[in-house]
Amino acid sequence: MLVELEKIAKFSWSPVLAQVKTALGRTAVRWCGDPGAEPGEYHVEWTVDEVIVWGRNAKPAIGAGPEVRPGGHCVVLRGRLSLEEDGVAVLRLGDANILLELADPLPDGVVGTWVELFVEREKIALYPYEL
């Protein structure tokens, strides 16, 4: 996914955080690229480093369509949830696919629907890459 890196911040109590703007919204998340990266556009891969528990940090979406937004001390990712043939859960967030680790099987009827994930910003990482 293409993001615009607006700024990078490093606090003693957290990893390097990046304020980013996407076509889906703005938020701050962990930056796994060069901590001295300049503002600008970067292609990134998203990862979620938290086990997904339906009803706790994953719920049916209130709206439809992909979105990225801050949610207090967490980040809200709204996307379409799918399961691959090998059982891997994937959140389709615009043109990005984010692999998820599930604590338990998903409830009936959830696969293929819009869901919202509520994840601490330090547990969502962006890995920049070159095309």
C-alpha positions as CSV (number, residue, x, y, z in Angstrom):
1,M,0.0,0.0,0.0
2,L,1.2,3.5,-0.7
3,V,1.3,5.8,2.3
4,E,2.5,9.3,2.9
5,L,4.9,9.4,5.8
6,E,4.2,12.7,7.6
7,K,6.6,12.4,10.5
8,I,8.5,10.0,12.7
9,A,8.6,10.2,16.5
10,K,10.7,8.2,19.0
11,F,9.7,8.2,22.6
12,S,11.7,6.4,25.4
13,W,8.6,4.2,26.3
14,S,7.7,3.1,22.7
15,P,9.1,1.9,19.4
16,V,9.6,4.3,16.5
17,L,6.1,5.6,15.5
18,A,5.1,7.0,12.2
19,Q,2.3,9.4,11.5
20,V,1.0,8.3,8.1
21,K,-1.7,9.3,5.7
22,T,-3.3,6.8,3.4
23,A,-6.2,6.9,0.9
24,L,-8.2,5.2,3.7
25,G,-7.3,7.6,6.5
26,R,-4.6,8.8,8.9
27,T,-3.0,7.2,11.9
28,A,0.2,6.6,13.9
29,V,1.7,3.1,13.9
30,R,5.1,1.4,14.5
31,W,7.6,2.2,11.7
32,C,10.0,-0.7,10.9
33,G,12.0,1.3,8.3
34,D,14.8,3.8,8.6
35,P,14.2,5.8,11.8
36,G,15.6,8.8,9.9
37,A,13.3,8.4,6.9
38,E,12.2,11.7,5.4
39,P,8.6,12.6,4.9
40,G,7.2,11.4,1.6
41,E,5.5,8.5,-0.1
42,Y,6.5,4.9,0.7
43,H,5.2,1.5,-0.3
44,V,4.6,-0.5,2.8
45,E,3.5,-3.9,4.0
46,W,1.2,-3.9,7.1
47,T,1.5,-6.4,9.9
48,V,-0.6,-7.0,13.0
49,D,1.4,-8.4,15.9
50,E,-1.5,-9.2,18.1
51,V,-3.7,-12.3,18.3
52,I,-7.2,-11.6,17.1
53,V,-10.0,-12.5,19.5
54,W,-13.5,-12.2,18.0
55,G,-15.6,-10.0,20.3
56,R,-12.6,-8.4,22.0
57,N,-10.4,-6.8,19.4
58,A,-12.4,-7.8,16.3
59,K,-16.1,-6.9,15.8
60,P,-18.6,-6.5,12.9
61,A,-18.0,-3.1,11.2
62,I,-20.5,-0.4,11.7
63,G,-20.0,0.9,8.1
64,A,-18.8,-0.6,4.9
65,G,-15.6,0.1,3.0
66,P,-12.0,0.1,4.1
67,E,-10.8,2.6,6.6
68,V,-7.8,3.4,8.8
69,R,-8.4,5.7,11.8
70,P,-7.2,6.4,15.3
71,G,-9.3,5.0,18.1
72,G,-8.0,6.3,21.4
73,H,-5.0,4.3,22.4
74,C,-5.5,2.0,19.5
75,V,-5.8,2.0,15.7
76,V,-9.0,0.9,14.0
77,L,-8.6,-1.1,10.7
78,R,-11.8,-1.7,8.8
79,G,-11.6,-4.3,6.0
80,R,-13.1,-7.4,4.6
81,L,-12.2,-10.6,6.4
82,S,-11.4,-13.7,4.5
83,L,-10.0,-17.2,5.1
84,E,-7.5,-18.7,2.7
85,E,-7.6,-22.4,1.8
86,D,-4.9,-23.1,4.3
87,G,-6.9,-21.6,7.1
88,V,-5.0,-18.3,7.3
89,A,-7.1,-15.3,8.1
90,V,-6.6,-12.2,6.0
91,L,-7.9,-8.7,6.4
92,R,-8.3,-7.0,3.0
93,L,-7.6,-3.4,3.7
94,G,-7.9,-1.6,0.3
95,D,-5.0,-2.9,-1.8
96,A,-3.2,-4.4,1.2
97,N,-3.7,-7.9,2.6
98,I,-2.8,-8.3,6.3
99,L,-2.3,-11.8,7.7
100,L,-3.9,-12.4,11.1
101,E,-3.4,-14.8,13.9
102,L,-6.7,-16.0,15.3
103,A,-7.1,-17.2,18.9
104,D,-10.2,-19.3,18.0
105,P,-12.1,-20.2,14.9
106,L,-14.3,-17.3,13.6
107,P,-18.1,-17.4,14.3
108,D,-20.3,-18.6,11.5
109,G,-21.2,-15.9,8.9
110,V,-18.2,-13.6,9.6
111,V,-16.0,-14.6,6.7
112,G,-16.5,-12.2,3.8
113,T,-18.0,-9.4,5.9
114,W,-16.7,-6.0,6.9
115,V,-15.0,-6.1,10.3
116,E,-13.1,-3.7,12.5
117,L,-9.9,-4.6,14.3
118,F,-8.9,-2.6,17.4
119,V,-5.2,-2.9,17.8
120,E,-2.6,-1.0,19.9
121,R,-0.6,1.2,17.6
122,E,2.7,-0.3,18.7
123,K,1.4,-3.7,17.5
124,I,0.7,-2.6,14.0
125,A,3.8,-2.3,11.9
126,L,4.7,-0.8,8.6
127,Y,7.6,-2.2,6.6
128,P,8.6,0.0,3.7
129,Y,9.9,-1.7,0.5
130,E,11.1,-0.6,-2.9
131,L,9.2,-1.5,-6.1
